[in-house]
Amino acid sequence: MEKIPLTDRKYVPTFIFVTSLFMLWGIAISMGDVLNRHFQKVLGVSLAQSGLVQFSIFGAYFVMGIPAGLFMRKYGYKNGVIVGLCLYALGAFLFIPAAGAESFGFFRIALFILACGLATLEAVAHPFTAALGDERKSEQRLNFSQTFNAVGTIIGPILGGVFILGDVLTGDTQADLFSVKMLYSAIGATVFIIAVAFWFTKVPPLQEARNATGTQRSYRDLFQYKHFKWAVVAQFFNVATQGGTWAFFINYAITYMPNMTDQHASYYFSLSMMMMLLGRVVGTYLMNFIAPNKLLALFCLGSIAMCLVISQHMGWLSFACLIGLQFTFSIMFPTIFGLGMKNLNDLREKASSFIVMGVVGGAVFPPIMGYVADKTSVATAYLLPIICYFMIFLFAVKFYKPQANKS
């Protein structure tokens, strides 16, 4: 049997850098869930209102999906990364005036701009990761790179737990928001330095070389591929459940686990992200033996079972399932992404924009879960993700039928 390498040797430096970007946006995404809880306590927002934190973050993906793709194709991979990093830094710096204004709305604007940077980075990184080697290994490459995204999601809650939720609230809003302001200032400065450093880094023009071959096809050509269209739908439901289950993790821990503090809950959230990291490592390995769509279906069934137990709030058993849910969830985003771009060749960049737009599910679902939690209970709200996992399961077993390249 022919042994196919994860990536070609000539692409290794680029692959390493692109993979490192996955960690950067992992930190930002998971920090949003810490902010969710902090804003509830400091700014007095409800569970449903706090879900608007995720609306601001994931809504940016819908807005920036196509513009980011168009910018990337016109100005290239390197410039796309630089713009993404600069927007990321700008959004982080806007936390300074937002804290000064003590405004939940201002914070959401800052998060939206920051997330526009994340969306740009994702629109660039995913198609390139998939393209850096043999297409038969594209899903495996994406899962490998997403492993480092999981590292970022581990770091985010730890930073939030230490620097934000670890502070004793004084009742003075300015004082209670000071740690948020300082942490995001440091993040903004770090990301901006990375952007400047990348400006002076030579990157092989891989994107331009790939786009220059063959006839340039249109969006109409892209939508002839049914497996791509269903991947967009599946990604919507995937990020919907991600946004919801992450947003109310800390609330679940505080509500149902005795003597749980916000800070300790954030550390358990970080532990759940470690489970996601483990799941991606295991999933990447299992794809050597199990077809990616079949493995995706199996992990969906595991997630449904976990949600059923979580909804019953049976003490440590349910909480352990909430932590373990990230293991079964782990491979979904990169696998759906890779399956959706199968056989698309020169349409990869266009496809990436639309699959990134599917992330808007994370904007829609948390407020709905928050509303259900306000009206019933946090545990009951965890029944809603079952709908999402079922839709992803259908994509994996029924609607994923890749068509041959039509170029």
C-alpha positions, 0 to 999 in steps of 0.5 A: 500500500502506498504511504502518503505523507501528511504534507510534501517536504517543500510545503513544510515551512508554510504548513508550520506557520499556517498551523500556528495561526489555528492556535491564535484564533483558538485563544480568542474564541474560547476567551469569549466564553469566559467573557460571557460569564464575567459580563453576566456578573459585572454588567448584569446581563441575562443568560440570553443577553450574554449569548450575544457575545457569541453572536458578535463573534460568530456573526463576524464570520458570516459578514467577513466570509466572502470579503475575506475570500475575495481579498485573499484571491486578489492580494494573496495569502500573505496579505490576507494573513496580515489583514486578519492579524491587524483586525484581530489586534484592533478589536483587542485594543478596542477593549480599552475604550469599551471598558472605560465606557462600561458598555456591553454594546461597545464590548460587542463591537470590539469583539465583532472587529476582533472576530472579523480578523479571526474569520479572515485568518480562517478563510485563508488558513483552511484551504491552504492547509487542505491544499498543502499536499495530496488531497487524500490527506486533506482531512487529516492535515486539517485535523492535525492543524486543528489540534493546535487550535485546540491548544489555543482553546486550552490556553484561553480559559486558563488566561481568563480564569487567572486574569479575569475570573480570578479577581474578587469583584469589588462592585466598582464596574471600572475596577472589575473590568480593569483585568479585561482591559489589560489582558486584551491589551496584551493580546492585541500587542502580541498579535500586532507584533506577529503581524509586523514580523510576518510582513518581513517574512518571505512566504512562497506564493502558493496560492497564486501558483495554484490559482494560475493553473487552469480556467478560473471557474465561478461561484455558479460552478461551485454550487454544482457540487452538492457535497459542498452545499451540504457541508455549509449546512453541516458547518452551520449546525456544528458551530451552532452547537459549539457556540451554545455548549461552550457559552454555558459551560461555566453556568452549568458548572456553577449551577449543578456542581457543589462549591464550584467557583467561576475560576475553578469552572474556567479551569474545568472548561480548559480541561474540556478543551484538553479533551478536544485536543485529545480527540483531534489527535485520536481522530487524526490517527483513526482516519488512517483506518476509518473513512472521515465521514464514517468517523464523523458519524460515529462521533456525532452519535457519541455527542448525542449520548453525552448531551442526553446525560448532561441534560439530566444533571446527575452530578459528576456523571453529567459534568464529566460528560460535559467535559467529555463532549469536547472529545466527540465534538473534536473532529467535526469542524475540520472534517466537515471543512475537508469533506466539503472541499473534496474534489474542488481544486481551483474552487477551494478558496471560494468554497472556504469563504462559504464554509466560513460563513456557515460559522454564523450558526454560532451566532444564532444558537447561544441566544436560543440556548440562553433563552431556554436556560432562562425559562427552564434550566441550563441542563434542559438547554443542553438538549438543543444541541442534539438537533445539531448533531443529528443534522451533522450525522445526516451529512456524514451518512447520507448527504456526503457524496463527493462528485468528481472534479468538473474542471 
